[in-house]
Amino acid sequence: MPGPLSGKDLLALLWKQAQRFGCQIKQERVVSVELSSSPKKIISNSAAYQARAVIVATGSMARAADIEGEKEYAGRGVSYCAVCDAPFLEVAILRSLVRSQKHCMN
């Protein structure tokens, strides 16, 4: 690896790697899944797919902590994901508010 990567750069590398191994990447709205069958079945709004394994990546949204100045400085010093946003920071993180042990481990 060349050094620290942003989340966007890491995702681009993962997509390229998957495509080198023949993976077809689709971005569609899934309307139904059958995960107890073998192969598993995924129905989108435009096609039906079957696979031995399925990776579910739903994403998430940060929740505001309702702290003074949070909205004013969001994206300009207030960050919701230390792992994602750390490459953009040039100064030490002075405070961290975590909602769970999982977030603390990141």
C-alpha positions, 0 to 999 in steps of 0.5 A, a space after each residue: 500500500 502506498 500509505 493512508 487511503 481515504 474511504 473513497 480511494 479504498 472503495 475504488 481499489 476494492 472495486 477494481 480488485 473485484 472486477 479483476 476477478 470477474 465480479 460484476 458490480 450492480 447498483 440497484 434497489 433490492 426489493 426482495 431476498 431469499 437468504 435461506 435458500 441455496 443459492 441465495 436469491 436477490 430480486 431487484 427492481 430490474 433483474 433477479 440474481 442468484 449467488 452462493 454468498 451475499 454481502 449486505 452493505 446498507 450504509 448508515 447515517 451519523 446521528 447528531 449529538 446536539 452539542 453547542 456549535 455542532 451544526 455550525 461546524 459540521 464538515 469544518 472541524 466537527 466530524 462523525 466518522 474518525 476512520 473516514 474523515 481522519 485523512 482530511 484533518 491536519 490537527 490532533 483530535 482534541 475530543 471524541 464522543 462515542 456512542 458504543 464500544 464498537 465506535 471506540 475500537 475504530 
